[in-house]
Amino acid sequence: MTGRPFACQGVADSRRTSHLIAMAKSDKQHEERLAAALRENLRRRKAQARKIQEDKPDAPD
């Protein structure tokens, strides 16, 4: 018996590594899409706030 419990352990390790690399890339892409969506949402909310401010009549002094 070798020191390894299964003969195919090396293959399983390489599959797990490639899976982790793919997931890391996917996570990075997800973070980039999320950041872009948040930036767009912030722009939209700022534009909406400016529009509301412009439409509001000035209060007399």
N, CA, C and O atoms as a GROMACS GRO file, in nm:
protein
  244
    1MET      N    1   0.084  -0.118   0.000
    1MET     CA    2   0.000   0.000   0.000
    1MET      C    3   0.088   0.124   0.000
    1MET      O    4   0.188   0.131   0.073
    2THR      N    5   0.052   0.221  -0.081
    2THR     CA    6   0.126   0.347  -0.084
    2THR      C    7   0.076   0.434   0.030
    2THR      O    8  -0.016   0.395   0.102
    3GLY      N    9   0.134   0.547   0.049
    3GLY     CA   10   0.093   0.637   0.156
    3GLY      C   11  -0.039   0.707   0.126
    3GLY      O   12  -0.094   0.776   0.212
    4ARG      N   13  -0.089   0.691   0.005
    4ARG     CA   14  -0.213   0.758  -0.035
    4ARG      C   15  -0.332   0.665  -0.018
    4ARG      O   16  -0.321   0.546  -0.045
    5PRO      N   17  -0.446   0.718   0.026
    5PRO     CA   18  -0.563   0.633   0.043
    5PRO      C   19  -0.623   0.588  -0.090
    5PRO      O   20  -0.679   0.478  -0.098
    6PHE      N   21  -0.613   0.668  -0.194
    6PHE     CA   22  -0.670   0.634  -0.324
    6PHE      C   23  -0.565   0.657  -0.432
    6PHE      O   24  -0.486   0.750  -0.425
    7ALA      N   25  -0.567   0.571  -0.532
    7ALA     CA   26  -0.469   0.582  -0.640
    7ALA      C   27  -0.495   0.704  -0.726
    7ALA      O   28  -0.401   0.758  -0.785
    8CYS      N   29  -0.618   0.750  -0.734
    8CYS     CA   30  -0.652   0.862  -0.822
    8CYS      C   31  -0.649   0.996  -0.749
    8CYS      O   32  -0.698   1.096  -0.802
    9GLN      N   33  -0.594   1.002  -0.631
    9GLN     CA   34  -0.595   1.126  -0.553
    9GLN      C   35  -0.528   1.240  -0.628
    9GLN      O   36  -0.574   1.354  -0.618
   10GLY      N   37  -0.422   1.214  -0.701
   10GLY     CA   38  -0.355   1.319  -0.776
   10GLY      C   39  -0.445   1.382  -0.881
   10GLY      O   40  -0.441   1.503  -0.902
   11VAL      N   41  -0.526   1.301  -0.948
   11VAL     CA   42  -0.619   1.350  -1.048
   11VAL      C   43  -0.726   1.435  -0.981
   11VAL      O   44  -0.761   1.542  -1.031
   12ALA      N   45  -0.777   1.388  -0.870
   12ALA     CA   46  -0.880   1.464  -0.799
   12ALA      C   47  -0.826   1.599  -0.755
   12ALA      O   48  -0.897   1.699  -0.760
   13ASP      N   49  -0.701   1.603  -0.711
   13ASP     CA   50  -0.642   1.730  -0.669
   13ASP      C   51  -0.632   1.828  -0.784
   13ASP      O   52  -0.659   1.947  -0.767
   14SER      N   53  -0.594   1.780  -0.903
   14SER     CA   54  -0.583   1.871  -1.017
   14SER      C   55  -0.721   1.921  -1.060
   14SER      O   56  -0.734   2.036  -1.104
   15ARG      N   57  -0.823   1.838  -1.049
   15ARG     CA   58  -0.958   1.882  -1.083
   15ARG      C   59  -1.006   1.989  -0.985
   15ARG      O   60  -1.067   2.089  -1.024
   16ARG      N   61  -0.976   1.966  -0.859
   16ARG     CA   62  -1.018   2.062  -0.757
   16ARG      C   63  -0.946   2.195  -0.780
   16ARG      O   64  -1.007   2.301  -0.767
   17THR      N   65  -0.818   2.190  -0.812
   17THR     CA   66  -0.742   2.312  -0.836
   17THR      C   67  -0.799   2.389  -0.954
   17THR      O   68  -0.816   2.511  -0.947
   18SER      N   69  -0.829   2.319  -1.065
   18SER     CA   70  -0.883   2.388  -1.182
   18SER      C   71  -1.022   2.443  -1.152
   18SER      O   72  -1.060   2.549  -1.202
   19HIS      N   73  -1.098   2.371  -1.069
   19HIS     CA   74  -1.230   2.420  -1.030
   19HIS      C   75  -1.216   2.548  -0.947
   19HIS      O   76  -1.290   2.644  -0.967
   20LEU      N   77  -1.121   2.548  -0.855
   20LEU     CA   78  -1.100   2.667  -0.771
   20LEU      C   79  -1.054   2.786  -0.854
   20LEU      O   80  -1.094   2.900  -0.829
   21ILE      N   81  -0.970   2.762  -0.952
   21ILE     CA   82  -0.924   2.870  -1.040
   21ILE      C   83  -1.042   2.926  -1.119
   21ILE      O   84  -1.056   3.048  -1.132
   22ALA      N   85  -1.126   2.837  -1.172
   22ALA     CA   86  -1.243   2.882  -1.248
   22ALA      C   87  -1.338   2.961  -1.158
   22ALA      O   88  -1.392   3.062  -1.200
   23MET      N   89  -1.357   2.915  -1.036
   23MET     CA   90  -1.445   2.986  -0.943
   23MET      C   91  -1.386   3.122  -0.906
   23MET      O   92  -1.460   3.219  -0.893
   24ALA      N   93  -1.255   3.129  -0.890
   24ALA     CA   94  -1.192   3.257  -0.857
   24ALA      C   95  -1.213   3.356  -0.970
   24ALA      O   96  -1.241   3.474  -0.945
   25LYS      N   97  -1.200   3.312  -1.094
   25LYS     CA   98  -1.224   3.399  -1.209
   25LYS      C   99  -1.370   3.442  -1.212
   25LYS      O  100  -1.401   3.559  -1.237
   26SER      N  101  -1.460   3.347  -1.185
   26SER     CA  102  -1.602   3.376  -1.184
   26SER      C  103  -1.635   3.477  -1.074
   26SER      O  104  -1.713   3.570  -1.096
   27ASP      N  105  -1.576   3.458  -0.956
   27ASP     CA  106  -1.598   3.551  -0.846
   27ASP      C  107  -1.548   3.690  -0.881
   27ASP      O  108  -1.613   3.790  -0.850
   28LYS      N  109  -1.434   3.698  -0.947
   28LYS     CA  110  -1.378   3.828  -0.985
   28LYS      C  111  -1.471   3.897  -1.086
   28LYS      O  112  -1.497   4.016  -1.076
   29GLN      N  113  -1.521   3.820  -1.182
   29GLN     CA  114  -1.614   3.877  -1.280
   29GLN      C  115  -1.742   3.922  -1.212
   29GLN      O  116  -1.797   4.027  -1.247
   30HIS      N  117  -1.789   3.845  -1.116
   30HIS     CA  118  -1.910   3.881  -1.043
   30HIS      C  119  -1.888   4.010  -0.966
   30HIS      O  120  -1.974   4.098  -0.967
   31GLU      N  121  -1.772   4.023  -0.900
   31GLU     CA  122  -1.742   4.145  -0.826
   31GLU      C  123  -1.734   4.266  -0.919
   31GLU      O  124  -1.781   4.375  -0.884
   32GLU      N  125  -1.676   4.247  -1.037
   32GLU     CA  126  -1.666   4.358  -1.133
   32GLU      C  127  -1.804   4.400  -1.182
   32GLU      O  128  -1.832   4.519  -1.193
   33ARG      N  129  -1.892   4.302  -1.211
   33ARG     CA  130  -2.028   4.336  -1.254
   33ARG      C  131  -2.105   4.406  -1.142
   33ARG      O  132  -2.178   4.501  -1.166
   34LEU      N  133  -2.088   4.359  -1.020
   34LEU     CA  134  -2.154   4.420  -0.906
   34LEU      C  135  -2.107   4.563  -0.886
   34LEU      O  136  -2.189   4.653  -0.863
   35ALA      N  137  -1.977   4.586  -0.895
   35ALA     CA  138  -1.923   4.721  -0.879
   35ALA      C  139  -1.976   4.814  -0.988
   35ALA      O  140  -2.010   4.928  -0.959
   36ALA      N  141  -1.984   4.765  -1.110
   36ALA     CA  142  -2.037   4.847  -1.220
   36ALA      C  143  -2.185   4.879  -1.197
   36ALA      O  144  -2.229   4.991  -1.222
   37ALA      N  145  -2.260   4.782  -1.149
   37ALA     CA  146  -2.403   4.805  -1.122
   37ALA      C  147  -2.421   4.906  -1.009
   37ALA      O  148  -2.509   4.992  -1.015
   38LEU      N  149  -2.337   4.897  -0.907
   38LEU     CA  150  -2.346   4.992  -0.796
   38LEU      C  151  -2.310   5.134  -0.839
   38LEU      O  152  -2.373   5.230  -0.796
   39ARG      N  153  -2.208   5.146  -0.925
   39ARG     CA  154  -2.172   5.279  -0.976
   39ARG      C  155  -2.286   5.339  -1.057
   39ARG      O  156  -2.319   5.456  -1.042
   40GLU      N  157  -2.347   5.257  -1.143
   40GLU     CA  158  -2.459   5.304  -1.225
   40GLU      C  159  -2.577   5.345  -1.137
   40GLU      O  160  -2.642   5.446  -1.162
   41ASN      N  161  -2.604   5.267  -1.034
   41ASN     CA  162  -2.713   5.298  -0.942
   41ASN      C  163  -2.686   5.430  -0.871
   41ASN      O  164  -2.778   5.511  -0.854
   42LEU      N  165  -2.563   5.453  -0.829
   42LEU     CA  166  -2.527   5.577  -0.763
   42LEU      C  167  -2.545   5.696  -0.857
   42LEU      O  168  -2.597   5.800  -0.817
   43ARG      N  169  -2.502   5.682  -0.981
   43ARG     CA  170  -2.521   5.790  -1.081
   43ARG      C  171  -2.669   5.821  -1.098
   43ARG      O  172  -2.709   5.938  -1.102
   44ARG      N  173  -2.750   5.716  -1.110
   44ARG     CA  174  -2.894   5.733  -1.128
   44ARG      C  175  -2.957   5.804  -1.009
   44ARG      O  176  -3.039   5.894  -1.027
   45ARG      N  177  -2.920   5.765  -0.888
   45ARG     CA  178  -2.976   5.829  -0.767
   45ARG      C  179  -2.932   5.974  -0.756
   45ARG      O  180  -3.012   6.058  -0.714
   46LYS      N  181  -2.807   6.005  -0.791
   46LYS     CA  182  -2.760   6.144  -0.786
   46LYS      C  183  -2.834   6.229  -0.888
   46LYS      O  184  -2.871   6.343  -0.858
   47ALA      N  185  -2.857   6.175  -1.007
   47ALA     CA  186  -2.930   6.249  -1.110
   47ALA      C  187  -3.074   6.272  -1.064
   47ALA      O  188  -3.130   6.380  -1.087
   48GLN      N  189  -3.132   6.172  -1.002
   48GLN     CA  190  -3.269   6.185  -0.951
   48GLN      C  191  -3.275   6.292  -0.842
   48GLN      O  192  -3.369   6.372  -0.839
   49ALA      N  193  -3.177   6.294  -0.753
   49ALA     CA  194  -3.174   6.394  -0.645
   49ALA      C  195  -3.157   6.535  -0.702
   49ALA      O  196  -3.219   6.630  -0.654
   50ARG      N  197  -3.073   6.549  -0.805
   50ARG     CA  198  -3.055   6.681  -0.868
   50ARG      C  199  -3.186   6.727  -0.932
   50ARG      O  200  -3.222   6.844  -0.921
   51LYS      N  201  -3.255   6.636  -0.997
   51LYS     CA  202  -3.382   6.670  -1.062
   51LYS      C  203  -3.484   6.716  -0.959
   51LYS      O  204  -3.554   6.814  -0.980
   52ILE      N  205  -3.493   6.645  -0.848
   52ILE     CA  206  -3.587   6.682  -0.741
   52ILE      C  207  -3.550   6.819  -0.686
   52ILE      O  208  -3.638   6.901  -0.659
   53GLN      N  209  -3.422   6.843  -0.669
   53GLN     CA  210  -3.375   6.971  -0.614
   53GLN      C  211  -3.407   7.086  -0.711
   53GLN      O  212  -3.446   7.195  -0.668
   54GLU      N  213  -3.392   7.061  -0.841
   54GLU     CA  214  -3.422   7.164  -0.941
   54GLU      C  215  -3.573   7.194  -0.945
   54GLU      O  216  -3.613   7.310  -0.961
   55ASP      N  217  -3.654   7.092  -0.931
   55ASP     CA  218  -3.799   7.108  -0.939
   55ASP      C  219  -3.859   7.171  -0.814
   55ASP      O  220  -3.969   7.226  -0.819
   56LYS      N  221  -3.788   7.164  -0.703
   56LYS     CA  222  -3.840   7.218  -0.578
   56LYS      C  223  -3.836   7.371  -0.583
   56LYS      O  224  -3.732   7.429  -0.616
   57PRO      N  225  -3.946   7.437  -0.552
   57PRO     CA  226  -3.943   7.583  -0.554
   57PRO      C  227  -3.857   7.636  -0.440
   57PRO      O  228  -3.848   7.576  -0.333
   58ASP      N  229  -3.795   7.751  -0.466
   58ASP     CA  230  -3.710   7.812  -0.364
   58ASP      C  231  -3.797   7.865  -0.250
   58ASP      O  232  -3.903   7.923  -0.273
   59ALA      N  233  -3.752   7.844  -0.129
   59ALA     CA  234  -3.826   7.895  -0.013
   59ALA      C  235  -3.793   8.043   0.004
   59ALA      O  236  -3.677   8.084  -0.011
   60PRO      N  237  -3.896   8.125   0.036
   60PRO     CA  238  -3.868   8.268   0.054
   60PRO      C  239  -3.785   8.292   0.179
   60PRO      O  240  -3.799   8.221   0.279
   61ASP      N  241  -3.699   8.391   0.173
   61ASP     CA  242  -3.613   8.424   0.288
   61ASP      C  243  -3.681   8.514   0.384
   61ASP      O  244  -3.622   8.552   0.485
   0.00000   0.00000   0.00000
